[in-house]
Amino acid sequence: MNAKKILLAEDDFDDQQFFYDFLHKREDVILLPMVENGEEVFEYLMSTANQAEMPDAIILDQNMPRQNGLQTATPEKKPSICPYPDRIVFNLCG
């Protein structure tokens, strides 16, 4: 089984801890470094030159500062040269 790489974009520490506690125990998940807003999602993706480090999915918090989850997932908002995974999941907790 190939583990899927997950990038979590979440600004709330309690929610970060919730996702970490749930996902890090799974053998089918590799947690990438967490980011705290949509701008940091793009920074991570743009700085990741190695395809092996690209996420297979991103979990986006809807209520993040600077750029929320919906803005981050909207194709018009992302840089045209930014690689982006096909799978986006929204977190509406909080």
PLY file of the C-alpha trace (Angstrom):
ply
format ascii 1.0
element vertex 94
property float x
property float y
property float z
element edge 93
property int vertex1
property int vertex2
end_header
0.00 0.00 0.00
1.34 3.43 -0.95
0.99 5.98 1.82
-0.61 9.25 0.75
1.13 12.51 1.56
-1.19 14.99 3.29
-0.58 18.73 3.67
-2.66 20.25 6.48
-3.46 23.96 6.36
-4.86 24.87 9.77
-4.23 27.93 11.95
-5.84 26.70 15.18
-3.48 24.75 17.45
-6.25 22.53 18.91
-7.43 21.55 15.43
-3.84 20.93 14.33
-3.42 18.60 17.31
-6.72 16.82 16.52
-5.66 16.09 12.94
-2.13 15.12 13.96
-3.38 12.71 16.64
-5.74 11.07 14.16
-3.53 10.95 11.08
-0.01 10.27 12.36
-1.01 6.79 13.59
-2.22 5.71 10.19
0.11 3.61 8.07
-1.47 4.89 4.86
-0.72 8.58 5.60
2.45 10.64 5.61
1.91 14.03 7.24
3.85 16.83 5.60
4.83 19.92 7.62
1.72 21.87 8.64
1.04 25.36 7.33
-1.24 27.98 8.86
-2.89 29.76 5.92
-3.50 29.62 2.20
-0.49 31.74 1.33
1.74 29.22 3.10
0.11 26.43 1.08
1.28 28.12 -2.12
4.71 28.85 -0.64
5.08 25.16 0.25
3.95 23.98 -3.18
6.12 26.47 -5.06
9.20 25.63 -2.98
8.82 21.88 -3.41
10.96 21.04 -6.40
10.95 17.32 -5.74
7.77 15.61 -6.97
8.17 13.00 -4.21
7.54 15.74 -1.63
4.35 17.03 -3.26
1.14 16.30 -1.35
-1.39 13.85 -2.71
-4.10 15.80 -0.88
-4.51 19.02 1.07
-6.80 19.48 4.06
-7.81 23.14 4.13
-9.37 24.95 7.06
-12.07 27.28 5.78
-11.46 29.94 8.46
-7.78 30.80 8.07
-6.19 34.27 8.17
-4.78 35.98 5.07
-6.32 33.46 2.66
-9.12 31.09 3.66
-9.71 27.55 2.42
-12.12 28.43 -0.36
-9.84 31.16 -1.68
-6.92 28.74 -1.60
-8.83 26.05 -3.49
-10.21 28.42 -6.14
-8.22 27.91 -9.35
-8.19 31.65 -10.15
-6.45 32.41 -6.85
-3.46 30.12 -7.25
-0.38 31.05 -9.27
-0.57 29.58 -12.77
2.77 27.82 -12.38
1.86 26.35 -8.99
1.62 22.55 -8.94
-1.55 21.51 -7.16
-2.91 18.10 -6.15
-6.26 16.90 -7.45
-7.71 16.24 -4.01
-8.81 19.04 -1.69
-10.68 18.44 1.56
-12.33 21.23 3.56
-12.25 21.39 7.32
-15.13 23.41 8.70
-14.44 22.81 12.41
-14.40 25.65 14.86
0 1
1 2
2 3
3 4
4 5
5 6
6 7
7 8
8 9
9 10
10 11
11 12
12 13
13 14
14 15
15 16
16 17
17 18
18 19
19 20
20 21
21 22
22 23
23 24
24 25
25 26
26 27
27 28
28 29
29 30
30 31
31 32
32 33
33 34
34 35
35 36
36 37
37 38
38 39
39 40
40 41
41 42
42 43
43 44
44 45
45 46
46 47
47 48
48 49
49 50
50 51
51 52
52 53
53 54
54 55
55 56
56 57
57 58
58 59
59 60
60 61
61 62
62 63
63 64
64 65
65 66
66 67
67 68
68 69
69 70
70 71
71 72
72 73
73 74
74 75
75 76
76 77
77 78
78 79
79 80
80 81
81 82
82 83
83 84
84 85
85 86
86 87
87 88
88 89
89 90
90 91
91 92
92 93
